Amino acid sequence: MEGISESISKLLRTSGKGMSDEKEQNYSSVLPEGLCRRFSLAEIKKATNDFADDLVIAEGVYGKVYKGFIDDRGISVAIKRLDMDLRQGIRELTKEVVLLCQLRHPNLIPFIGYCIDEGERCLVYKFMVNGTLGQHIYGTDHDPLPWKQRLAICIGVASGLHYLHTGLKRTVIVREVKMSDIVLDEKLEAKLGGFRLSKMGPPSLSKALIRIESHGRGTYGYADPEYIQHGVLTDKSDVYSFGVVLFELLCGRIVLNKRLKVEEQQLISWAGKCKREGTINEIIDPYLMGKIAPECFKIYVDIASSCVRKKEKDRPTIGEVEVEIEHALQLQESADAARKDGEYDYPIDRLTCNDSPGESSPIEMNRYGRSASDSTELSEDE
């Protein structure tokens, strides 16, 4: 860690964003030896068959991701080739590589190395054979994930976020946790990625808070409302977007679906309405209907609702979220062990409470000691 901190300090003292080979070499030399591997462009081209289109496995605003093979096809990797028009300067990319090199957690995508060569910028990760969580929830190429598997995935992601928030010398804020940033390995264990949006905050023992000069920008439906409105990014911004993911996993639907009725298009506001009316069981993923124990269901919905409260001070920490989801899984396992054949039903009196997504209930105020806040709803143009 000492070497990493020194490297970051050196980077911050170095000026410029030049694209020349000389500056590429200068910035790369700042990286601590042995933390990760530096690939030449020739190695990257060999691994991806010269960036062949048939090896593209994902594409986003930052560029394409290719499946590749390194070391004589011995290791499968995912290579993110940064877009020519949007790629960051060498200084910023090198700082990001330093960050990626220090992350070691079973629920984070293993980072292998990088390429800064001949104007190309690439990041190399271990390839995850089961794709993204979104592909399993929304796609048709995979069997639906069982409820307990979804809970285990949530616990894994929460554990990874907890490590980023508190397990390093400096807090790491992902900014947005999305279904496309969560990948599954051969055992369907969750690995969190998406660190191209990460920010390094103050030491993890202090409050993680970064103020952005201009208003924040983010992905519709996932971005923390306070970040969007005030440009203030905190560890609770990750909690908000993770809460959105929790509802996606429960409901089996995307954050915004314009093919639905107007009142149903926005997942979080629709879930809040249904929860207030005691009908949230009606928007459960049809595959999960009757398979979720009522006690587990209530705990899960309550913690998901608390994550997406409008004000960050009213949201739980990711550590509290992790504990509650673990509790929900324990309740599900106990109920399954005691249940006879048949499906679970959902009595309205066990599901209805004052708290709904974006709001605070007296029950959860007592648990977390926070005050109530108004419901939240982002407009599409934000």
C-alpha positions in Angstrom: 0.0 0.0 0.0 2.9 2.4 0.7 4.2 2.0 -2.8 0.7 2.6 -4.2 0.2 5.8 -2.2 3.6 7.1 -3.3 2.7 6.3 -7.0 -0.5 8.2 -6.7 1.3 11.2 -5.1 3.8 11.1 -7.9 1.1 11.0 -10.5 -0.6 14.0 -9.0 2.6 16.0 -9.2 3.1 15.1 -12.8 1.5 17.5 -15.3 0.0 17.1 -18.8 -2.1 14.7 -20.8 0.2 14.2 -23.7 -0.4 11.3 -26.2 3.2 10.9 -27.3 5.2 7.7 -27.0 7.6 9.4 -24.7 4.9 10.5 -22.3 3.3 7.1 -22.5 6.6 5.6 -21.2 6.9 8.3 -18.5 3.5 7.6 -17.0 3.8 3.9 -17.3 7.1 4.0 -15.4 5.2 5.5 -12.4 3.3 2.2 -11.9 4.6 0.1 -9.0 6.5 -3.0 -10.3 4.8 -6.3 -9.9 1.3 -5.1 -9.3 0.0 -5.9 -12.7 1.1 -6.7 -16.2 1.8 -4.3 -19.0 0.8 -5.6 -22.4 2.2 -4.4 -25.7 -0.2 -3.5 -28.5 1.1 -6.5 -30.4 0.1 -8.8 -27.6 -3.4 -7.2 -27.4 -3.9 -7.6 -31.1 -2.8 -11.2 -31.0 -5.1 -11.9 -28.1 -8.1 -10.4 -29.9 -7.2 -11.4 -33.5 -6.6 -7.8 -34.3 -9.8 -6.6 -32.5 -12.0 -9.0 -34.5 -15.7 -8.1 -34.5 -16.7 -11.6 -33.7 -14.9 -11.4 -30.4 -16.8 -8.4 -29.1 -18.7 -9.4 -26.0 -20.0 -6.0 -24.8 -20.1 -2.4 -25.9 -20.7 0.8 -24.0 -20.0 4.5 -23.9 -16.3 3.9 -23.1 -15.7 1.4 -25.9 -15.9 -2.2 -26.8 -15.0 -5.3 -24.7 -13.4 -8.2 -26.5 -12.9 -11.8 -25.4 -9.3 -12.7 -25.8 -6.7 -15.3 -25.0 -3.2 -14.6 -23.7 -0.1 -16.8 -23.0 -0.6 -19.1 -26.0 -4.4 -19.3 -25.4 -3.9 -20.5 -21.8 -5.9 -17.7 -20.1 -9.3 -16.3 -21.2 -9.5 -12.5 -20.7 -11.9 -9.6 -21.3 -10.1 -6.7 -22.9 -11.7 -3.3 -22.7 -10.5 -1.1 -25.6 -11.2 2.5 -24.7 -13.0 4.6 -27.4 -10.7 6.9 -29.4 -13.0 9.9 -28.9 -13.8 9.4 -25.2 -10.6 7.9 -23.8 -9.0 9.8 -20.9 -5.5 11.2 -20.8 -2.6 9.0 -19.9 -2.3 10.7 -16.5 -5.9 9.8 -15.5 -5.6 6.3 -17.0 -2.4 5.6 -15.1 -4.1 6.7 -11.9 -6.9 4.3 -12.6 -4.5 1.4 -13.3 -2.9 2.1 -9.9 -6.3 1.9 -8.3 -7.2 -1.3 -10.1 -3.9 -3.0 -9.2 -4.5 -2.7 -5.5 -8.0 -4.2 -5.4 -8.1 -7.7 -4.0 -11.5 -9.1 -3.1 -13.4 -12.3 -4.2 -16.3 -10.2 -5.4 -14.4 -7.9 -7.6 -13.4 -8.7 -11.2 -9.7 -9.7 -11.1 -7.6 -7.1 -13.0 -4.7 -8.5 -15.0 -3.1 -5.6 -16.7 -3.2 -2.8 -19.2 -1.9 -1.5 -22.5 -0.7 2.1 -23.2 1.0 1.7 -26.5 0.9 3.5 -29.9 -2.1 5.6 -29.0 -4.1 2.6 -27.8 -5.6 2.3 -24.3 -6.8 -1.1 -23.1 -7.6 -2.7 -19.7 -7.3 -6.4 -19.3 -9.5 -8.4 -16.9 -10.1 -12.1 -16.1 -12.9 -13.4 -18.3 -16.1 -14.4 -16.5 -17.8 -17.3 -18.3 -21.4 -16.6 -17.2 -21.6 -13.1 -18.5 -23.4 -10.2 -16.8 -26.2 -10.4 -14.2 -28.4 -8.4 -16.6 -28.0 -11.2 -19.3 -29.4 -13.7 -16.7 -32.3 -11.5 -15.6 -33.4 -10.0 -18.9 -31.9 -12.4 -21.5 -33.3 -15.6 -22.9 -30.0 -17.5 -23.2 -29.9 -18.5 -19.5 -32.3 -20.3 -17.2 -33.9 -17.9 -14.6 -31.9 -17.5 -11.5 -33.5 -19.0 -8.4 -34.4 -16.7 -5.5 -31.7 -17.9 -3.1 -29.1 -17.6 -5.9 -30.2 -14.0 -6.4 -29.8 -13.3 -2.7 -26.4 -14.8 -2.7 -25.4 -12.6 -5.6 -26.7 -9.5 -3.8 -24.6 -10.5 -0.7 -21.5 -10.9 -2.9 -22.0 -7.5 -4.5 -22.6 -5.8 -1.2 -19.5 -7.5 0.2 -17.4 -6.1 -2.7 -18.8 -2.6 -2.2 -18.2 -2.8 1.6 -14.6 -3.6 0.8 -14.3 -0.6 -1.6 -15.9 1.7 1.0 -14.0 0.6 4.1 -11.4 -2.0 3.3 -8.8 0.2 1.7 -6.6 3.1 2.8 -8.8 5.4 0.8 -12.5 5.0 0.1 -13.4 4.0 -3.5 -16.8 5.1 -4.8 -18.0 3.3 -7.9 -20.6 6.0 -8.5 -23.1 3.7 -10.2 -23.7 0.0 -9.6 -25.6 -1.5 -12.6 -26.6 -4.9 -13.7 -24.1 -4.7 -16.6 -21.3 -4.1 -14.1 -22.0 -7.3 -12.2 -20.6 -10.5 -13.9 -20.9 -14.1 -12.8 -18.1 -16.7 -12.7 -18.4 -20.4 -13.4 -20.0 -20.9 -10.0 -22.4 -18.0 -10.5 -20.6 -16.0 -7.9 -20.9 -12.2 -8.3 -17.9 -10.1 -9.4 -18.3 -6.3 -9.4 -16.7 -4.2 -12.1 -17.4 -0.8 -13.6 -14.5 0.9 -12.1 -14.0 3.3 -15.0 -16.5 5.5 -13.1 -14.7 5.2 -9.7 -13.6 8.0 -7.5 -11.1 7.8 -4.7 -12.3 9.7 -1.6 -10.7 10.5 1.7 -9.3 7.9 4.1 -12.0 5.2 4.7 -12.3 6.0 8.4 -13.6 9.4 7.6 -16.8 10.4 5.7 -16.5 9.6 2.1 -17.4 12.8 0.3 -16.4 14.2 -3.0 -17.8 17.5 -4.3 -18.0 17.8 -8.1 -17.7 21.4 -9.5 -20.5 21.0 -12.0 -23.8 19.1 -11.6 -23.4 15.3 -11.6 -24.2 13.2 -14.6 -25.1 9.6 -14.6 -27.2 6.7 -16.0 -30.9 7.4 -15.8 -32.5 5.4 -13.0 -29.2 4.4 -11.3 -27.8 7.8 -10.4 -28.1 9.2 -6.9 -30.6 12.1 -7.0 -28.4 14.2 -4.7 -25.5 13.7 -7.0 -27.5 14.6 -10.0 -29.0 17.7 -8.3 -26.0 19.0 -6.3 -22.9 17.3 -7.7 -22.2 15.6 -4.3 -20.9 12.1 -4.5 -20.6 9.9 -1.5 -20.5 6.2 -0.6 -24.3 6.4 -0.2 -24.4 7.1 -4.0 -23.3 3.5 -4.4 -26.0 2.4 -1.9 -28.7 4.1 -4.0 -27.8 2.4 -7.3 -27.4 -0.9 -5.5 -30.9 -0.5 -4.2 -32.1 -0.1 -7.7 -30.4 -3.4 -8.6 -32.1 -5.0 -5.7 -35.5 -4.1 -7.1 -34.5 -5.2 -10.6 -33.6 -8.6 -9.2 -36.9 -8.9 -7.3 -39.1 -7.7 -10.2 -37.1 -9.1 -13.2 -37.5 -5.9 -15.2 -35.4 -3.0 -16.3 -35.3 0.4 -14.6 -37.3 2.2 -17.4 -39.6 0.4 -19.7 -41.6 2.8 -22.0 -43.7 0.0 -23.4 -45.6 -0.2 -20.1 -48.3 2.1 -18.8 -47.0 5.5 -17.9 -47.4 4.9 -14.1 -45.5 1.6 -14.4 -42.6 2.7 -16.6 -40.2 3.8 -13.9 -39.4 0.8 -11.7 -38.6 2.7 -8.4 -41.6 5.0 -8.5 -43.9 2.1 -9.5 -42.5 -0.2 -6.8 -43.1 2.6 -4.3 -46.7 3.0 -5.3 -47.3 -0.7 -5.0 -45.6 -0.9 -1.6 -47.8 1.9 -0.3 -50.9 0.1 -1.5 -49.8 -3.3 -0.2 -49.6 -4.8 -3.7 -45.9 -5.0 -4.3 -46.1 -8.8 -4.4 -47.9 -8.3 -7.7 -44.7 -7.0 -9.4 -42.5 -9.9 -8.4 -40.7 -11.6 -11.3 -43.3 -14.2 -12.4 -40.7 -16.9 -12.2 -40.3 -16.1 -8.5 -44.0 -15.9 -7.7 -44.8 -18.2 -4.7 -41.2 -19.0 -4.1 -40.2 -16.2 -1.7 -40.9 -16.7 2.0 -43.1 -13.8 3.2 -40.6 -13.0 6.1 -37.7 -12.9 3.7 -39.7 -10.9 1.2 -40.5 -8.2 3.8 -36.9 -7.8 5.0 -35.7 -7.6 1.4 -38.2 -5.0 0.3 -37.6 -2.9 3.4 -33.8 -2.8 2.9 -34.1 -2.2 -0.9 -36.5 0.7 -0.1 -34.2 2.2 2.4 -31.4 2.2 -0.1 -33.2 4.4 -2.6 -34.3 7.1 -0.2 -33.9 10.6 -1.7 -31.4 11.9 0.9 -28.1 10.1 1.4 -28.2 10.6 5.1 -31.3 8.6 5.4 -29.8 5.6 3.6 -28.1 2.7 5.4 -24.4 2.0 4.9 -23.5 -0.8 2.5 -22.4 -2.8 5.6 -25.9 -2.6 7.1 -27.4 -3.6 3.7 -25.1 -6.7 3.5 -26.2 -7.8 7.0 -29.9 -7.4 6.2 -29.7 -9.4 3.0 -27.8 -12.1 4.8 -30.7 -12.1 7.3 -33.2 -12.4 4.5 -31.3 -15.4 3.0 -31.3 -17.1 6.5 -35.1 -16.5 6.8 -35.6 -18.0 3.3 -33.5 -21.1 4.1 -35.3 -21.7 7.4 -38.7 -21.3 5.7 -37.8 -23.6 2.9 -36.6 -26.3 5.4 -39.9 -26.1 7.3 -42.2 -25.8 4.3 -44.3 -28.6 3.0 -45.0 -28.8 -0.7 -46.8 -25.8 -2.2 -46.1 -22.2 -2.8 -45.8 -19.3 -0.4 -48.6 -16.8 -0.2 -48.3 -13.1 0.7 -50.8 -11.8 3.2 -51.4 -8.1 2.7 -51.1 -7.3 6.4 -47.5 -8.7 6.5 -46.4 -6.7 3.5 -47.9 -3.3 4.0 -46.0 -0.6 5.9 -45.5 3.2 5.6 -42.0 2.9 4.1 -41.7 2.7 0.3 -38.9 3.4 -2.1 -37.7 6.9 -1.5 -39.3 7.3 1.9 -38.5 6.5 5.5 -40.6 4.5 7.9 -40.8 4.8 11.7 -39.6 1.1 11.9 -36.5 1.8 9.9 -35.9 5.2 11.5 -35.6 3.4 14.8 -33.2 0.8 13.3 -30.9 3.3 11.6 -31.6 6.4 13.7 -32.4 8.6 10.7 -35.1 11.1 9.9 -37.7 10.7 7.2 -37.3 12.1 3.7 -39.6 12.7 0.8 -40.1 10.2 -2.1 -37.7 10.5 -5.0 -38.3 10.5 -8.7 -35.9 11.6 -11.4 -37.1 13.2 -14.6 -35.9 11.5 -17.7 -33.9 14.4 -18.9 -31.8 14.3 -15.8 
